[in-house]
Amino acid sequence: MSHVSLNEKVPDFRLPATGDQQLSLKDFKGKNLVIYFYPKDSTPGCTTEGQDFRDHHDAFTALNTVILGVSRDSIKSHENFKAKQDFPFELLSDADETLCQLFDVIKEKNMYGKTVLGIERSTFLIDSQGTLRQAWRKVKVDGHVAEVLAAVKALA
């Protein structure tokens, strides 16, 4: 399977999302889209990252930009995480790693001395025409959302 590349169109995808929805890329035509991949619902770094996107949600919305979070967790887990953290955006469940593979975010990680495959925290900015404009990999949570917001402003 090929991966998305900067300044190229992102192939359409369709995944189950919170709110009992199936969301696809074409649902957001005419809007910028921030897709952030995170390892696991309700873990410290993932919670902080989601809260940062939540706290800046109005600024993204004002710039015609939709935020979507993606992990391999179930919709039930996502619904609980979203409700507990009061996220104003949807979370997509990528249990079979379709979107993770497309964006090449499944990487080897060390967990308690064992090598496992997991999601490498990554964020992608897709413009209103469906073209990948920016990719952040191996994301450090602190200051990341402000950096993404600045990139969205630069698109305008």
N, C-alpha and C positions, 0 to 999 in steps of 0.2 A: 504494500500500500504506500502510495506517495504521501508526502507531508506538504503542508502549506508553506509557501515561501513569501517573504516580504514583497510588497508591491504586485502581488498576484491575487486573482479572484479566489475567494474561499469557496470550496464546493458546498452545496447545500447539505444540511444535516437535519435530522429530526430526532429529538430525545424527549422522554417523559420529564415533566417539570412539576414543581410545586403548584398548588392551586388546581390539581387534577387536569393538567394541560399536556399537550404535546407541542413543543416549540421547535421551529426550524429557522434557519438563517433568513429565508425569504420573508418571514413574519416581520422582519425589522428593516425591510427595504426603505430607504429614505432616511434612516436614522444611523448614527454611529453606534457601534456595539463594542462594549468592553466585556470580554470573557475572561474570567479569572479561574484558574484551576487550583484547587487546594487539596491536601491529602485526606483530611478526615473531619467530619462534623464534630463540633463541640470539643475540639482540642484547643489548647491555649493560643497557638499562633494563628490557627484558622479562625478562631473566634475573634481575635483582635483584628485580623485582616477584614473580615466581614463587617465588623463594627465600624472600621474606618470607611469602607465603601458606603455603609449605611449613613454615617455622619456627613458624608459629602454628596449624598444622593441628589439633593436639590440642585447642587452646582452642576452635576452631570446632566440632569434632566433639562436644565436651562440651556445646555449646549447640545440639545437634541441627541442625547446619548443614553442608551439603555445598558444596564449592568446585568450580567448573568454570572452566577457562581456555578462551578462544575466540580463534582467529585464522584467517586465510585459508590458512595453511600446510597442506600435505598430512598425512595420517595418518602416513606414513613419517617426515616431518620431526618431527612431534609425538612419535612414539615415541622417536626419538633424543634430543630435547630433554628429555623426561620422564625417560628412563633416565639421561642424563648428570647431571641436576640432582636426581635421586632424589625427584621430585614424588610425593606420596601421593594425588594427586587426578587426575582425568581431564582431558584436553584435547580439545576438539571442533574438527573441521575444518569451516569454513564457506566452502569454496571458491567457492560460488555466491552468497555474501553474504546468504542468507535471514535468518539471525538478526541479522546486522549491520544489515540494512535495518529489521527489526522494532524494534531498539533504537536506530536512527538514529545509528550510530557511524561511518559512512563519511563522511569530510570531506575537503575540499581541504587539501592540505599542500604546503609548499615543500620540495623535495628538490634540493639542489645547483642552485638557481636555477630549477628547473622546477616547475610546478604539477602535482601528482599526486593521485589519490584514494587514501586509505588509512584505516586504522582509527585513530580517535582513542581513546587510552587511556581506558577508561571501565569503571566497575564498577556492578553493579546488585544490590540485595538484594530477593529475593522471599520472602515469608513462607510458612509451612507450608500456607496455603490457596491459594497461587498468585497472590497479590496483590503488585504491585510497591510496595515500601515506601520505597526510597531509591535515588537515582541520583547517581553521582559522574561528572562529565565533565571532560575535559582534566586527567586525574589526574596529579599529581606523585608519583613513587614514594615518596619519603622520608616516612615516617609514615602513609602511606595505609592499610596493612593494619591498623594499630592503630585508625584511625578507623572502618574497616569493622567490626572486632571490637566496638568500643564501640556501634555501631548495632545489631548483632546482640544484644548484652546488653540493650539498651534494649527490644527486642521481647519479651523474656522476661517 
